[in-house]
Structures are given as structure tokens and as C-alpha cells.
Amino acid sequence: MAIYTLTRVPVAVYPILGLMVFSSGFATWYVSRLARGPDVVWNRKGNPEPWMDVKQTETTKFFNPNGRFESHWSRKQF
């Protein structure tokens, strides 16, 4: 039945359908990427303020133009 309905659709619908599939896939990827960022807190009961656990000697920067970092920061895996 699906093949029969696709053969009766005008040809101009295919690029629109492809664009909609591409844009929805890109939006899903982008939202999932944002949800995994360091600013998002999923476990509010376990540690509501994870930025308070960073010590003064640790750094969370990914790039340091002035040299090397003294200690490395890593996210705790639960």
C-alpha cells in the first residue's frame, strides 16, 4: 500500500519530503548534543550543583593559550 501511494504523489513532493527528513534529523541531533553539555543537570537529587565540586586548582577550560594546565578535570561517570 505504501508503494502505491508513493507512486501517485507528484514529483515535486520528494524534495520537500527529503528536506523535512533532513531538518528533523538535524534538529534531533542538535538537541541531543545540547542535552549532553556540561551545563545540563539531569540528576537534581544526587548533586544539584555539580559546579560546586570543582576545586580551585582544577580547570574546566578546553583551551589554554598561555600554556599547560596544572591538573585535569574529568566528569564523574555514574
N, CA, C and O atoms as a Maestro MAE file, in Angstrom:
{
 s_m_m2io_version
 :::
 2.0.0
}

f_m_ct {
 s_m_title
 :::
 protein
 m_atom[312] {
  # First column is atom index #
  i_m_mmod_type
  r_m_x_coord
  r_m_y_coord
  r_m_z_coord
  i_m_residue_number
  s_m_chain_name
  s_m_pdb_residue_name
  s_m_pdb_atom_name
  i_m_atomic_number
  :::
  1 25 0.813 -1.185 0.000 1 A "MET " " N  " 7
  2 3 0.000 0.000 0.000 1 A "MET " " CA " 6
  3 2 0.865 1.262 0.000 1 A "MET " " C  " 6
  4 15 0.524 2.246 -0.656 1 A "MET " " O  " 8
  5 25 1.983 1.238 0.733 2 A "ALA " " N  " 7
  6 3 2.832 2.423 0.805 2 A "ALA " " CA " 6
  7 2 3.468 2.720 -0.550 2 A "ALA " " C  " 6
  8 15 3.580 3.885 -0.931 2 A "ALA " " O  " 8
  9 25 3.876 1.710 -1.269 3 A "ILE " " N  " 7
  10 3 4.495 1.927 -2.572 3 A "ILE " " CA " 6
  11 2 3.469 2.486 -3.552 3 A "ILE " " C  " 6
  12 15 3.795 3.340 -4.377 3 A "ILE " " O  " 8
  13 25 2.247 2.013 -3.465 4 A "TYR " " N  " 7
  14 3 1.194 2.511 -4.338 4 A "TYR " " CA " 6
  15 2 0.920 3.986 -4.085 4 A "TYR " " C  " 6
  16 15 0.733 4.749 -5.032 4 A "TYR " " O  " 8
  17 25 0.893 4.400 -2.816 5 A "THR " " N  " 7
  18 3 0.640 5.818 -2.510 5 A "THR " " CA " 6
  19 2 1.832 6.683 -2.899 5 A "THR " " C  " 6
  20 15 1.639 7.839 -3.276 5 A "THR " " O  " 8
  21 25 3.040 6.174 -2.823 6 A "LEU " " N  " 7
  22 3 4.208 6.955 -3.222 6 A "LEU " " CA " 6
  23 2 4.285 7.130 -4.738 6 A "LEU " " C  " 6
  24 15 4.855 8.111 -5.216 6 A "LEU " " O  " 8
  25 25 3.732 6.212 -5.482 7 A "THR " " N  " 7
  26 3 3.763 6.368 -6.929 7 A "THR " " CA " 6
  27 2 2.714 7.361 -7.416 7 A "THR " " C  " 6
  28 15 2.838 7.877 -8.526 7 A "THR " " O  " 8
  29 25 1.704 7.636 -6.632 8 A "ARG " " N  " 7
  30 3 0.667 8.589 -7.023 8 A "ARG " " CA " 6
  31 2 0.965 10.006 -6.563 8 A "ARG " " C  " 6
  32 15 0.210 10.920 -6.893 8 A "ARG " " O  " 8
  33 25 2.043 10.220 -5.812 9 A "VAL " " N  " 7
  34 3 2.421 11.545 -5.321 9 A "VAL " " CA " 6
  35 2 3.136 12.302 -6.434 9 A "VAL " " C  " 6
  36 15 3.940 11.711 -7.154 9 A "VAL " " O  " 8
  37 25 2.862 13.606 -6.591 10 A "PRO " " N  " 7
  38 3 3.591 14.382 -7.601 10 A "PRO " " CA " 6
  39 2 5.091 14.424 -7.299 10 A "PRO " " C  " 6
  40 15 5.500 14.312 -6.143 10 A "PRO " " O  " 8
  41 25 5.894 14.583 -8.326 11 A "VAL " " N  " 7
  42 3 7.350 14.531 -8.200 11 A "VAL " " CA " 6
  43 2 7.877 15.680 -7.341 11 A "VAL " " C  " 6
  44 15 8.927 15.538 -6.714 11 A "VAL " " O  " 8
  45 25 7.186 16.796 -7.299 12 A "ALA " " N  " 7
  46 3 7.659 17.955 -6.536 12 A "ALA " " CA " 6
  47 2 7.616 17.729 -5.033 12 A "ALA " " C  " 6
  48 15 8.192 18.513 -4.280 12 A "ALA " " O  " 8
  49 25 6.951 16.683 -4.584 13 A "VAL " " N  " 7
  50 3 6.839 16.412 -3.152 13 A "VAL " " CA " 6
  51 2 8.121 15.775 -2.615 13 A "VAL " " C  " 6
  52 15 8.437 15.945 -1.438 13 A "VAL " " O  " 8
  53 25 8.857 15.057 -3.439 14 A "TYR " " N  " 7
  54 3 10.051 14.344 -2.976 14 A "TYR " " CA " 6
  55 2 11.126 15.267 -2.405 14 A "TYR " " C  " 6
  56 15 11.668 14.942 -1.348 14 A "TYR " " O  " 8
  57 25 11.469 16.392 -3.028 15 A "PRO " " N  " 7
  58 3 12.463 17.271 -2.394 15 A "PRO " " CA " 6
  59 2 11.982 17.858 -1.074 15 A "PRO " " C  " 6
  60 15 12.774 18.033 -0.148 15 A "PRO " " O  " 8
  61 25 10.701 18.160 -0.982 16 A "ILE " " N  " 7
  62 3 10.151 18.687 0.272 16 A "ILE " " CA " 6
  63 2 10.221 17.626 1.359 16 A "ILE " " C  " 6
  64 15 10.585 17.919 2.498 16 A "ILE " " O  " 8
  65 25 9.878 16.412 1.011 17 A "LEU " " N  " 7
  66 3 9.955 15.309 1.969 17 A "LEU " " CA " 6
  67 2 11.400 15.076 2.425 17 A "LEU " " C  " 6
  68 15 11.658 14.872 3.611 17 A "LEU " " O  " 8
  69 25 12.330 15.108 1.476 18 A "GLY " " N  " 7
  70 3 13.744 14.940 1.830 18 A "GLY " " CA " 6
  71 2 14.243 16.053 2.735 18 A "GLY " " C  " 6
  72 15 14.995 15.803 3.677 18 A "GLY " " O  " 8
  73 25 13.826 17.283 2.452 19 A "LEU " " N  " 7
  74 3 14.227 18.407 3.293 19 A "LEU " " CA " 6
  75 2 13.645 18.295 4.696 19 A "LEU " " C  " 6
  76 15 14.317 18.623 5.674 19 A "LEU " " O  " 8
  77 25 12.412 17.839 4.804 20 A "MET " " N  " 7
  78 3 11.798 17.674 6.119 20 A "MET " " CA " 6
  79 2 12.487 16.580 6.925 20 A "MET " " C  " 6
  80 15 12.697 16.731 8.129 20 A "MET " " O  " 8
  81 25 12.838 15.485 6.269 21 A "VAL " " N  " 7
  82 3 13.538 14.395 6.963 21 A "VAL " " CA " 6
  83 2 14.924 14.855 7.406 21 A "VAL " " C  " 6
  84 15 15.342 14.567 8.527 21 A "VAL " " O  " 8
  85 25 15.635 15.562 6.541 22 A "PHE " " N  " 7
  86 3 16.962 16.054 6.896 22 A "PHE " " CA " 6
  87 2 16.891 17.056 8.044 22 A "PHE " " C  " 6
  88 15 17.689 16.976 8.977 22 A "PHE " " O  " 8
  89 25 15.953 17.995 7.992 23 A "SER " " N  " 7
  90 3 15.876 19.029 9.030 23 A "SER " " CA " 6
  91 2 15.439 18.451 10.367 23 A "SER " " C  " 6
  92 15 15.942 18.877 11.407 23 A "SER " " O  " 8
  93 25 14.522 17.499 10.369 24 A "SER " " N  " 7
  94 3 14.124 16.890 11.638 24 A "SER " " CA " 6
  95 2 15.255 16.037 12.216 24 A "SER " " C  " 6
  96 15 15.433 15.993 13.433 24 A "SER " " O  " 8
  97 25 16.011 15.368 11.366 25 A "GLY " " N  " 7
  98 3 17.167 14.612 11.858 25 A "GLY " " CA " 6
  99 2 18.243 15.521 12.425 25 A "GLY " " C  " 6
  100 15 18.838 15.219 13.460 25 A "GLY " " O  " 8
  101 25 18.493 16.638 11.743 26 A "PHE " " N  " 7
  102 3 19.477 17.586 12.249 26 A "PHE " " CA " 6
  103 2 19.021 18.205 13.563 26 A "PHE " " C  " 6
  104 15 19.838 18.388 14.465 26 A "PHE " " O  " 8
  105 25 17.738 18.532 13.695 27 A "ALA " " N  " 7
  106 3 17.220 19.105 14.934 27 A "ALA " " CA " 6
  107 2 17.333 18.111 16.085 27 A "ALA " " C  " 6
  108 15 17.669 18.491 17.207 27 A "ALA " " O  " 8
  109 25 17.052 16.841 15.811 28 A "THR " " N  " 7
  110 3 17.187 15.812 16.846 28 A "THR " " CA " 6
  111 2 18.634 15.670 17.283 28 A "THR " " C  " 6
  112 15 18.917 15.572 18.477 28 A "THR " " O  " 8
  113 25 19.547 15.659 16.330 29 A "TRP " " N  " 7
  114 3 20.971 15.557 16.672 29 A "TRP " " CA " 6
  115 2 21.418 16.761 17.497 29 A "TRP " " C  " 6
  116 15 22.144 16.598 18.478 29 A "TRP " " O  " 8
  117 25 20.997 17.961 17.118 30 A "TYR " " N  " 7
  118 3 21.430 19.172 17.805 30 A "TYR " " CA " 6
  119 2 20.875 19.239 19.228 30 A "TYR " " C  " 6
  120 15 21.591 19.638 20.147 30 A "TYR " " O  " 8
  121 25 19.629 18.862 19.422 31 A "VAL " " N  " 7
  122 3 19.052 18.875 20.768 31 A "VAL " " CA " 6
  123 2 19.725 17.827 21.639 31 A "VAL " " C  " 6
  124 15 19.970 18.081 22.818 31 A "VAL " " O  " 8
  125 25 20.029 16.663 21.093 32 A "SER " " N  " 7
  126 3 20.724 15.650 21.889 32 A "SER " " CA " 6
  127 2 22.139 16.102 22.235 32 A "SER " " C  " 6
  128 15 22.648 15.786 23.311 32 A "SER " " O  " 8
  129 25 22.769 16.836 21.333 33 A "ARG " " N  " 7
  130 3 24.106 17.375 21.610 33 A "ARG " " CA " 6
  131 2 24.048 18.418 22.720 33 A "ARG " " C  " 6
  132 15 24.915 18.440 23.594 33 A "ARG " " O  " 8
  133 25 23.045 19.272 22.693 34 A "LEU " " N  " 7
  134 3 22.890 20.263 23.749 34 A "LEU " " CA " 6
  135 2 22.551 19.630 25.092 34 A "LEU " " C  " 6
  136 15 22.967 20.128 26.139 34 A "LEU " " O  " 8
  137 25 21.802 18.542 25.066 35 A "ALA " " N  " 7
  138 3 21.397 17.887 26.306 35 A "ALA " " CA " 6
  139 2 22.565 17.203 27.001 35 A "ALA " " C  " 6
  140 15 22.493 16.953 28.204 35 A "ALA " " O  " 8
  141 25 23.636 16.894 26.281 36 A "ARG " " N  " 7
  142 3 24.802 16.254 26.888 36 A "ARG " " CA " 6
  143 2 25.872 17.244 27.317 36 A "ARG " " C  " 6
  144 15 26.974 16.837 27.686 36 A "ARG " " O  " 8
  145 25 25.571 18.530 27.277 37 A "GLY " " N  " 7
  146 3 26.550 19.553 27.631 37 A "GLY " " CA " 6
  147 2 26.817 19.617 29.126 37 A "GLY " " C  " 6
  148 15 26.066 19.042 29.913 37 A "GLY " " O  " 8
  149 25 27.876 20.309 29.528 38 A "PRO " " N  " 7
  150 3 28.221 20.373 30.949 38 A "PRO " " CA " 6
  151 2 27.274 21.264 31.756 38 A "PRO " " C  " 6
  152 15 27.287 21.205 32.986 38 A "PRO " " O  " 8
  153 25 26.468 22.072 31.108 39 A "ASP " " N  " 7
  154 3 25.558 22.950 31.838 39 A "ASP " " CA " 6
  155 2 24.251 22.275 32.214 39 A "ASP " " C  " 6
  156 15 23.505 22.804 33.039 39 A "ASP " " O  " 8
  157 25 23.957 21.135 31.640 40 A "VAL " " N  " 7
  158 3 22.688 20.454 31.872 40 A "VAL " " CA " 6
  159 2 22.837 19.500 33.050 40 A "VAL " " C  " 6
  160 15 23.780 18.711 33.100 40 A "VAL " " O  " 8
  161 25 21.904 19.575 33.998 41 A "VAL " " N  " 7
  162 3 21.900 18.705 35.164 41 A "VAL " " CA " 6
  163 2 20.683 17.795 35.060 41 A "VAL " " C  " 6
  164 15 19.550 18.272 35.123 41 A "VAL " " O  " 8
  165 25 20.899 16.491 34.900 42 A "TRP " " N  " 7
  166 3 19.803 15.550 34.807 42 A "TRP " " CA " 6
  167 2 19.452 14.967 36.164 42 A "TRP " " C  " 6
  168 15 18.290 14.636 36.401 42 A "TRP " " O  " 8
  169 25 20.421 14.831 37.062 43 A "ASN " " N  " 7
  170 3 20.196 14.230 38.372 43 A "ASN " " CA " 6
  171 2 20.194 15.341 39.418 43 A "ASN " " C  " 6
  172 15 21.246 15.686 39.956 43 A "ASN " " O  " 8
  173 25 19.040 15.897 39.707 44 A "ARG " " N  " 7
  174 3 18.969 17.012 40.658 44 A "ARG " " CA " 6
  175 2 19.045 16.545 42.099 44 A "ARG " " C  " 6
  176 15 19.476 17.313 42.959 44 A "ARG " " O  " 8
  177 25 18.643 15.314 42.400 45 A "LYS " " N  " 7
  178 3 18.660 14.829 43.783 45 A "LYS " " CA " 6
  179 2 20.055 14.406 44.204 45 A "LYS " " C  " 6
  180 15 20.438 14.608 45.356 45 A "LYS " " O  " 8
  181 25 20.822 13.823 43.291 46 A "GLY " " N  " 7
  182 3 22.148 13.330 43.642 46 A "GLY " " CA " 6
  183 2 23.157 14.454 43.848 46 A "GLY " " C  " 6
  184 15 23.901 14.450 44.828 46 A "GLY " " O  " 8
  185 25 23.183 15.403 42.939 47 A "ASN " " N  " 7
  186 3 24.118 16.513 43.022 47 A "ASN " " CA " 6
  187 2 23.492 17.711 42.303 47 A "ASN " " C  " 6
  188 15 23.696 17.873 41.100 47 A "ASN " " O  " 8
  189 25 22.742 18.546 43.008 48 A "PRO " " N  " 7
  190 3 22.027 19.628 42.329 48 A "PRO " " CA " 6
  191 2 22.931 20.731 41.798 48 A "PRO " " C  " 6
  192 15 22.539 21.460 40.887 48 A "PRO " " O  " 8
  193 25 24.109 20.865 42.337 49 A "GLU " " N  " 7
  194 3 25.038 21.913 41.899 49 A "GLU " " CA " 6
  195 2 26.413 21.302 41.625 49 A "GLU " " C  " 6
  196 15 27.303 21.412 42.468 49 A "GLU " " O  " 8
  197 25 26.611 20.659 40.466 50 A "PRO " " N  " 7
  198 3 27.887 19.989 40.201 50 A "PRO " " CA " 6
  199 2 29.041 20.956 40.017 50 A "PRO " " C  " 6
  200 15 30.197 20.560 40.169 50 A "PRO " " O  " 8
  201 25 28.766 22.210 39.696 51 A "TRP " " N  " 7
  202 3 29.843 23.181 39.517 51 A "TRP " " CA " 6
  203 2 30.500 23.551 40.839 51 A "TRP " " C  " 6
  204 15 31.572 24.157 40.854 51 A "TRP " " O  " 8
  205 25 29.856 23.185 41.964 52 A "MET " " N  " 7
  206 3 30.453 23.464 43.268 52 A "MET " " CA " 6
  207 2 31.518 22.433 43.632 52 A "MET " " C  " 6
  208 15 32.301 22.656 44.556 52 A "MET " " O  " 8
  209 25 31.557 21.306 42.917 53 A "ASP " " N  " 7
  210 3 32.551 20.267 43.197 53 A "ASP " " CA " 6
  211 2 33.896 20.545 42.543 53 A "ASP " " C  " 6
  212 15 34.866 19.848 42.840 53 A "ASP " " O  " 8
  213 25 33.989 21.519 41.678 54 A "VAL " " N  " 7
  214 3 35.243 21.836 41.001 54 A "VAL " " CA " 6
  215 2 36.142 22.584 41.985 54 A "VAL " " C  " 6
  216 15 35.773 23.629 42.521 54 A "VAL " " O  " 8
  217 25 37.326 22.025 42.205 55 A "LYS " " N  " 7
  218 3 38.266 22.652 43.143 55 A "LYS " " CA " 6
  219 2 38.916 23.875 42.513 55 A "LYS " " C  " 6
  220 15 38.855 24.066 41.299 55 A "LYS " " O  " 8
  221 25 39.534 24.692 43.340 56 A "GLN " " N  " 7
  222 3 40.125 25.922 42.844 56 A "GLN " " CA " 6
  223 2 41.334 25.651 41.952 56 A "GLN " " C  " 6
  224 15 41.651 26.454 41.073 56 A "GLN " " O  " 8
  225 25 42.001 24.536 42.172 57 A "THR " " N  " 7
  226 3 43.177 24.224 41.358 57 A "THR " " CA " 6
  227 2 42.804 23.533 40.050 57 A "THR " " C  " 6
  228 15 43.650 23.425 39.162 57 A "THR " " O  " 8
  229 25 41.567 23.061 39.902 58 A "GLU " " N  " 7
  230 3 41.133 22.398 38.679 58 A "GLU " " CA " 6
  231 2 40.606 23.426 37.690 58 A "GLU " " C  " 6
  232 15 40.189 24.522 38.062 58 A "GLU " " O  " 8
  233 25 40.637 23.046 36.438 59 A "THR " " N  " 7
  234 3 40.119 23.921 35.404 59 A "THR " " CA " 6
  235 2 39.148 23.157 34.521 59 A "THR " " C  " 6
  236 15 39.298 21.952 34.317 59 A "THR " " O  " 8
  237 25 38.166 23.850 34.006 60 A "THR " " N  " 7
  238 3 37.201 23.226 33.115 60 A "THR " " CA " 6
  239 2 37.340 23.766 31.699 60 A "THR " " C  " 6
  240 15 36.510 23.469 30.839 60 A "THR " " O  " 8
  241 25 38.367 24.545 31.452 61 A "LYS " " N  " 7
  242 3 38.577 25.098 30.110 61 A "LYS " " CA " 6
  243 2 39.102 24.013 29.176 61 A "LYS " " C  " 6
  244 15 39.847 23.125 29.589 61 A "LYS " " O  " 8
  245 25 38.704 24.101 27.922 62 A "PHE " " N  " 7
  246 3 39.183 23.147 26.933 62 A "PHE " " CA " 6
  247 2 40.403 23.663 26.178 62 A "PHE " " C  " 6
  248 15 41.098 22.888 25.521 62 A "PHE " " O  " 8
  249 25 40.663 24.948 26.266 63 A "PHE " " N  " 7
  250 3 41.779 25.530 25.537 63 A "PHE " " CA " 6
  251 2 42.452 26.565 26.422 63 A "PHE " " C  " 6
  252 15 41.784 27.424 26.998 63 A "PHE " " O  " 8
  253 25 43.767 26.486 26.531 64 A "ASN " " N  " 7
  254 3 44.520 27.445 27.318 64 A "ASN " " CA " 6
  255 2 45.616 28.015 26.427 64 A "ASN " " C  " 6
  256 15 46.577 27.309 26.121 64 A "ASN " " O  " 8
  257 25 45.503 29.267 26.004 65 A "PRO " " N  " 7
  258 3 46.515 29.819 25.109 65 A "PRO " " CA " 6
  259 2 47.835 30.137 25.804 65 A "PRO " " C  " 6
  260 15 48.834 30.386 25.130 65 A "PRO " " O  " 8
  261 25 47.862 30.135 27.132 66 A "ASN " " N  " 7
  262 3 49.061 30.532 27.867 66 A "ASN " " CA " 6
  263 2 49.937 29.365 28.302 66 A "ASN " " C  " 6
  264 15 50.989 29.594 28.899 66 A "ASN " " O  " 8
  265 25 49.554 28.150 28.031 67 A "GLY " " N  " 7
  266 3 50.403 27.027 28.427 67 A "GLY " " CA " 6
  267 2 49.596 25.821 28.832 67 A "GLY " " C  " 6
  268 15 48.468 25.630 28.377 67 A "GLY " " O  " 8
  269 25 50.183 25.002 29.698 68 A "ARG " " N  " 7
  270 3 49.550 23.757 30.111 68 A "ARG " " CA " 6
  271 2 48.747 23.964 31.387 68 A "ARG " " C  " 6
  272 15 48.991 24.898 32.151 68 A "ARG " " O  " 8
  273 25 47.794 23.081 31.597 69 A "PHE " " N  " 7
  274 3 47.009 23.106 32.829 69 A "PHE " " CA " 6
  275 2 47.769 22.367 33.921 69 A "PHE " " C  " 6
  276 15 48.566 21.470 33.647 69 A "PHE " " O  " 8
  277 25 47.508 22.761 35.166 70 A "GLU " " N  " 7
  278 3 48.187 22.101 36.274 70 A "GLU " " CA " 6
  279 2 47.521 20.777 36.638 70 A "GLU " " C  " 6
  280 15 48.212 19.813 36.967 70 A "GLU " " O  " 8
  281 25 46.209 20.714 36.584 71 A "SER " " N  " 7
  282 3 45.505 19.463 36.860 71 A "SER " " CA " 6
  283 2 44.372 19.319 35.854 71 A "SER " " C  " 6
  284 15 43.869 20.304 35.312 71 A "SER " " O  " 8
  285 25 43.987 18.084 35.619 72 A "HIS " " N  " 7
  286 3 42.966 17.815 34.612 72 A "HIS " " CA " 6
  287 2 41.625 17.575 35.279 72 A "HIS " " C  " 6
  288 15 41.541 16.969 36.347 72 A "HIS " " O  " 8
  289 25 40.589 18.057 34.636 73 A "TRP " " N  " 7
  290 3 39.235 17.882 35.142 73 A "TRP " " CA " 6
  291 2 38.537 16.830 34.305 73 A "TRP " " C  " 6
  292 15 38.663 16.829 33.081 73 A "TRP " " O  " 8
  293 25 37.808 15.941 34.942 74 A "SER " " N  " 7
  294 3 37.027 14.947 34.211 74 A "SER " " CA " 6
  295 2 35.669 14.811 34.878 74 A "SER " " C  " 6
  296 15 35.542 14.914 36.098 74 A "SER " " O  " 8
  297 25 34.671 14.581 34.062 75 A "ARG " " N  " 7
  298 3 33.322 14.431 34.578 75 A "ARG " " CA " 6
  299 2 33.172 13.066 35.230 75 A "ARG " " C  " 6
  300 15 33.654 12.062 34.705 75 A "ARG " " O  " 8
  301 25 32.499 13.032 36.381 76 A "LYS " " N  " 7
  302 3 32.270 11.770 37.057 76 A "LYS " " CA " 6
  303 2 31.207 10.982 36.317 76 A "LYS " " C  " 6
  304 15 30.159 11.522 35.961 76 A "LYS " " O  " 8
  305 25 31.476 9.708 36.086 77 A "GLN " " N  " 7
  306 3 30.523 8.844 35.409 77 A "GLN " " CA " 6
  307 2 29.701 8.117 36.459 77 A "GLN " " C  " 6
  308 15 30.259 7.546 37.396 77 A "GLN " " O  " 8
  309 25 28.389 8.131 36.314 78 A "PHE " " N  " 7
  310 3 27.508 7.461 37.281 78 A "PHE " " CA " 6
  311 2 27.108 6.119 36.785 78 A "PHE " " C  " 6
  312 15 26.367 5.406 37.463 78 A "PHE " " O  " 8
  :::
 }
 m_bond[311] {
  # First column is bond index #
  i_m_from
  i_m_to
  i_m_order
  :::
  1 1 2 1
  2 2 3 1
  3 3 4 2
  4 3 5 1
  5 5 6 1
  6 6 7 1
  7 7 8 2
  8 7 9 1
  9 9 10 1
  10 10 11 1
  11 11 12 2
  12 11 13 1
  13 13 14 1
  14 14 15 1
  15 15 16 2
  16 15 17 1
  17 17 18 1
  18 18 19 1
  19 19 20 2
  20 19 21 1
  21 21 22 1
  22 22 23 1
  23 23 24 2
  24 23 25 1
  25 25 26 1
  26 26 27 1
  27 27 28 2
  28 27 29 1
  29 29 30 1
  30 30 31 1
  31 31 32 2
  32 31 33 1
  33 33 34 1
  34 34 35 1
  35 35 36 2
  36 35 37 1
  37 37 38 1
  38 38 39 1
  39 39 40 2
  40 39 41 1
  41 41 42 1
  42 42 43 1
  43 43 44 2
  44 43 45 1
  45 45 46 1
  46 46 47 1
  47 47 48 2
  48 47 49 1
  49 49 50 1
  50 50 51 1
  51 51 52 2
  52 51 53 1
  53 53 54 1
  54 54 55 1
  55 55 56 2
  56 55 57 1
  57 57 58 1
  58 58 59 1
  59 59 60 2
  60 59 61 1
  61 61 62 1
  62 62 63 1
  63 63 64 2
  64 63 65 1
  65 65 66 1
  66 66 67 1
  67 67 68 2
  68 67 69 1
  69 69 70 1
  70 70 71 1
  71 71 72 2
  72 71 73 1
  73 73 74 1
  74 74 75 1
  75 75 76 2
  76 75 77 1
  77 77 78 1
  78 78 79 1
  79 79 80 2
  80 79 81 1
  81 81 82 1
  82 82 83 1
  83 83 84 2
  84 83 85 1
  85 85 86 1
  86 86 87 1
  87 87 88 2
  88 87 89 1
  89 89 90 1
  90 90 91 1
  91 91 92 2
  92 91 93 1
  93 93 94 1
  94 94 95 1
  95 95 96 2
  96 95 97 1
  97 97 98 1
  98 98 99 1
  99 99 100 2
  100 99 101 1
  101 101 102 1
  102 102 103 1
  103 103 104 2
  104 103 105 1
  105 105 106 1
  106 106 107 1
  107 107 108 2
  108 107 109 1
  109 109 110 1
  110 110 111 1
  111 111 112 2
  112 111 113 1
  113 113 114 1
  114 114 115 1
  115 115 116 2
  116 115 117 1
  117 117 118 1
  118 118 119 1
  119 119 120 2
  120 119 121 1
  121 121 122 1
  122 122 123 1
  123 123 124 2
  124 123 125 1
  125 125 126 1
  126 126 127 1
  127 127 128 2
  128 127 129 1
  129 129 130 1
  130 130 131 1
  131 131 132 2
  132 131 133 1
  133 133 134 1
  134 134 135 1
  135 135 136 2
  136 135 137 1
  137 137 138 1
  138 138 139 1
  139 139 140 2
  140 139 141 1
  141 141 142 1
  142 142 143 1
  143 143 144 2
  144 143 145 1
  145 145 146 1
  146 146 147 1
  147 147 148 2
  148 147 149 1
  149 149 150 1
  150 150 151 1
  151 151 152 2
  152 151 153 1
  153 153 154 1
  154 154 155 1
  155 155 156 2
  156 155 157 1
  157 157 158 1
  158 158 159 1
  159 159 160 2
  160 159 161 1
  161 161 162 1
  162 162 163 1
  163 163 164 2
  164 163 165 1
  165 165 166 1
  166 166 167 1
  167 167 168 2
  168 167 169 1
  169 169 170 1
  170 170 171 1
  171 171 172 2
  172 171 173 1
  173 173 174 1
  174 174 175 1
  175 175 176 2
  176 175 177 1
  177 177 178 1
  178 178 179 1
  179 179 180 2
  180 179 181 1
  181 181 182 1
  182 182 183 1
  183 183 184 2
  184 183 185 1
  185 185 186 1
  186 186 187 1
  187 187 188 2
  188 187 189 1
  189 189 190 1
  190 190 191 1
  191 191 192 2
  192 191 193 1
  193 193 194 1
  194 194 195 1
  195 195 196 2
  196 195 197 1
  197 197 198 1
  198 198 199 1
  199 199 200 2
  200 199 201 1
  201 201 202 1
  202 202 203 1
  203 203 204 2
  204 203 205 1
  205 205 206 1
  206 206 207 1
  207 207 208 2
  208 207 209 1
  209 209 210 1
  210 210 211 1
  211 211 212 2
  212 211 213 1
  213 213 214 1
  214 214 215 1
  215 215 216 2
  216 215 217 1
  217 217 218 1
  218 218 219 1
  219 219 220 2
  220 219 221 1
  221 221 222 1
  222 222 223 1
  223 223 224 2
  224 223 225 1
  225 225 226 1
  226 226 227 1
  227 227 228 2
  228 227 229 1
  229 229 230 1
  230 230 231 1
  231 231 232 2
  232 231 233 1
  233 233 234 1
  234 234 235 1
  235 235 236 2
  236 235 237 1
  237 237 238 1
  238 238 239 1
  239 239 240 2
  240 239 241 1
  241 241 242 1
  242 242 243 1
  243 243 244 2
  244 243 245 1
  245 245 246 1
  246 246 247 1
  247 247 248 2
  248 247 249 1
  249 249 250 1
  250 250 251 1
  251 251 252 2
  252 251 253 1
  253 253 254 1
  254 254 255 1
  255 255 256 2
  256 255 257 1
  257 257 258 1
  258 258 259 1
  259 259 260 2
  260 259 261 1
  261 261 262 1
  262 262 263 1
  263 263 264 2
  264 263 265 1
  265 265 266 1
  266 266 267 1
  267 267 268 2
  268 267 269 1
  269 269 270 1
  270 270 271 1
  271 271 272 2
  272 271 273 1
  273 273 274 1
  274 274 275 1
  275 275 276 2
  276 275 277 1
  277 277 278 1
  278 278 279 1
  279 279 280 2
  280 279 281 1
  281 281 282 1
  282 282 283 1
  283 283 284 2
  284 283 285 1
  285 285 286 1
  286 286 287 1
  287 287 288 2
  288 287 289 1
  289 289 290 1
  290 290 291 1
  291 291 292 2
  292 291 293 1
  293 293 294 1
  294 294 295 1
  295 295 296 2
  296 295 297 1
  297 297 298 1
  298 298 299 1
  299 299 300 2
  300 299 301 1
  301 301 302 1
  302 302 303 1
  303 303 304 2
  304 303 305 1
  305 305 306 1
  306 306 307 1
  307 307 308 2
  308 307 309 1
  309 309 310 1
  310 310 311 1
  311 311 312 2
  :::
 }
}
